[in-house]
């Protein structure tokens, strides 16, 4: 391993990335455990900024320490562990994903990390799961990359009879660069475009005198209902929002991959033409997501050349490819909860806190129903020991007979108890999906 | 945007999923499992069972300079909790992640060792193989004898659920920071003390050395120094240097940046305390030191000893324990804090998350959350609310109650929903029990709840149901026009409460009986009330006693209030009274005199059959005066005269009915019941005295669980559960009658989850009464457990109960009957479906809670809906508005039949609560429902 590494020098290779907006990220690093020298930093990615908040030396120091104690690592093969640091003394937070890899014949421990200022802690924590999911997927690719590179290396040695060690251990960086950039962009866009934590009801359609003031009643109902059914995740499209403007061909372009990678399904709301479309429920979304990921990894695995694997090239070779975005479907299930809320809330006088209170009551009802539902399933299945079979009873007992109501409460429950959908619906769906190849519609 | 990575998976035509292919398929180790729970037995709960420890715990570890990382203690200190989990290994793991650069050294440019006050670092890490994840809080303590003067420690919260730690990161961080600050504060104090001692030792050593040197000097006449003298001199110099170094360290520890010490709320009190102590015993050589430095002064009772100038590191010495490092007091407090943390984060993440969301959302609902929320929580929230209100007043917020905003008491009486008084009459009275008594009563109930009690009553064989029974007709609807005219001309009486009246309250509270009420019921008109009486009459009750089937005289009570300045002519002038309109709430606007339903009693409208049709009026605590409005019909003039004339004013006060007891007995033989009177005296004793209370936080959850379980059994086994629950929800007192106290208590506890609260204190539930009930009991309690005694004395109890049976619902546990009004709504069946598959009491409790929250939302909407509560136009009649309201309840809220009454009752409570000056101290209404009752049998 040590022969493959660059000399121990503070001058670690660094890639500066130009981002359009403000970046909450200070740096991303890739480090490994050298069996002789201990933790070493392999590469640094940092946003291109005028003001250097963290010097390369400091980044290296921090990144080295992400592997502290990993000599004691005790994990299953293939496991990817997450470490999270809040270092007040340094004023930073670090998210590190630690994994074992087999690179150039040596099995070692690696760490892919991102570093943010501590002031961004509140901003980051809600995004932790998304970040970890994205970084995890990068690592999956990285491990495939390492495996393939080792194979090629062996082939070259056999064919050419020479060892070109100096060539090895370098080429993973461009691949990682291609993956790290979207993560940086994601955090950057979340920083600049995320929904504010506290929303003044006066800025919403709920402040209107009447439900019909701003939008069509059915549209608002559909939008809110579907938004709740997709665990509170929506993409709102409108001509005034720059980020989702029409592209040159005149068709809307969605951040398809991000939508697929998202932990929850998404609702697509077009405020220009008043349409609402939604992705399938959680369990189906997770299933689709995993199939998508597996396909992506398989394609990556089968790529025969570095050019195939470097994804940038795909853009040029397959520009005409436009996936069919039929993952978004019409909202099929009507609910009574949102409908009753919308029917009632406009009876209250706007401009006061009455509607806010009523909204809070509505949300409280949803949360309490979700908790009741979780508890109901927990009781019925003895905490997952038995399969859940009595969905019909649940609907009657918890007053969720309307399919839309059940979807909303299930979606909320999924957020509180991740995996609930897959646990309840996972297996049956597997059968149905075998019959209809949903993803062929892409 | 769609980019290459988006479509890379689809660029090959022939594969979407792994298919036969020339190249080897992707090995599973590089792939991602298709299902989240692909492995055997995996499910959303299974991650909690993979670890070797049974539940979350806290571990304190140290990186010992002698033995390396080692576990010190766990919280809870129970080996069963961490089981076979290897604490040594895990300590090694968590302590190896050390970012702390805290050391004491000689930095460039500094002559002396420098203390670094490093901030704590926080790390989340795990051992995925062991299924153990931890929030680790690293801190450094100072120890004069330790290498570099520092001792690295960490406190770790260990859980099997990594998501829990990440999702609760900020909360964990905040709580552990408190514990850490506590340790560090104690440590600085102890370290300073240690330094002081060391300085005294050094000082003493220097003196000794100096003396010895001097002696040697004097003894030395050779003109040169002996090697011994040189050695002594070196030693002295070394001591001098050591003194300077230690003084510098002491100065450093005393000058600990104040900003850092501010972080700990937990220790602030302690710091002040110790500062005080330090002031008293201060032995510091520098009196100019700030108060902060006083903390570090040590106690004076220390005898210095001779020490070696240079301490040699000895590795066999015993290092100080954590307790010694931090001062026992601080150490104990830290352990308490850690126990608190362990308790706080115990359990499944989903419950933690939901309770946090719950709290956040309930904060926004101070208007409604008193109804069904746990009163302890509500209490906390009220405190928070008060803080919020005082700190940032906002136009957008619902205005707080103030006299100015709600100046007209009619508002309080504006129970417009009770359009027809034929069916219900409200009587507002002074609240008899103080808040503390409420609390005590509730706590007593909690404590008396014996989990071991069997559920005999639930095992009773209950088959079939007879839902129809005798119907009691509405009585007292015959009104004579002459009485009506008298009533119309009746003036309101408004007087401030006199001190004398207040003094006599206690007496009346103890002994009031329904007999006295009957005295009042015979005072039908102004002609019968001398002005003198009016002047001190604080409330009014009009009761038309018509029990026992006499067709004469339903008695109508109306109590209303008015501000002190309102006189008898107030009613006429009310319309002109400028009222400040509550901008957020239509109630304030209703207070405007023009609003029909809330008009004063002078405008009392009678139906054709002669009953009062204006809404019952209620009472407002802050108002010092009262309107008295008697509209008693069919009482004989002679009896009225007898009963009213010559009564001192206070006797007409329902709160002072004891004084009128004898009179009532003599004057109202036709109506009163001496047996019940005798019994009423007995009722003053045991059941009013709260039993010893031991508040227990943990009992709350258990209580909910058992209440839910018993409620579930009740609805499954009693076919008439629905009307019983309807009674509770609609404010009609339900009396649970039975011989066995345990059984009655259990059922009362179970049913109490359906009882709306008046305020933020205990629910209006009386779990066990063994003496006859009287009218004030119905004012205070909406659910009562009543003892049936098989003795002659008990006849009074039953008789008293039968007297009020028209106004209450009676659930007879022994005979398995229920007597209450008919219920035909759809709300209760959804709330209490006997076919429900809900298995556990706690789950059923959650279900009830969510359904009641929905109900609260409806009541809130109904109460604060401007266009509903205000007249559509100036000339809109009450009837029109009432019909609008009824239509709203039916069409917009989907409430059918009796369900509307439930929402109306809750709305009424909301109005009262909203308008009360101090929420929670309000007065329950005594409401009589003149609706037919049915007898249900199993």
Interface residues (C-beta under 8 A of the other chain):
Chain A: X65 X68 X69 X71 X72 X74 X75 X76 X77 X78 X79 X81 X82 X83 X84 X85 X86 X87 X88 X89 X90 X121 X122 X125 X128 X129 X137 X140 X143 X144 X147 X178 X179 X182 X247 X253 X254 X255 X256 X257 X260 X286 X287 X290 X291 X292 X293 X294 X295 X296 X297 X298 X299 X300 X301 X302 X311 X312 X313 X314 X315 X317 X318 X321 X322 X323 X340 X343 X344 X347 X348 X349 X352 X353 X354 X356 X357 X358 X360 X361 X362 X363 X364 X365 X367 X368 X369 X370 X371 X372 X374 X375 X376 X378 X379 X380 X381 X383 X384 X385 X390 X393 X394 X396 X397 X398 X399 X416 X417 X418 X419 X420 X422 X423 X426 X430 X437 X439 X440 X442
Chain B: X1 X2 X3 X4 X5 X6 X7 X8 X9 X10 X11 X12 X15 X16 X17 X18 X21 X23 X25 X26 X29 X30 X31 X32 X33 X34 X35 X36 X37 X43 X44 X45 X46 X89 X92 X93 X94 X96 X97 X98 X99 X100 X101 X118 X119 X120 X121 X122 X123 X124 X125 X126 X127 X128 X129 X130 X162 X163 X166 X169 X170 X173 X349 X350 X351 X353 X354 X357 X358 X361 X362 X364 X365 X367 X368 X396 X397 X398 X583 X584 X585 X586 X830 X833 X835 X836 X837 X838 X839 X840 X842 X843 X846 X847 X849 X850 X851 X853 X854 X856 X857 X858 X860 X861 X864 X865 X866 X867 X868 X892 X893 X894
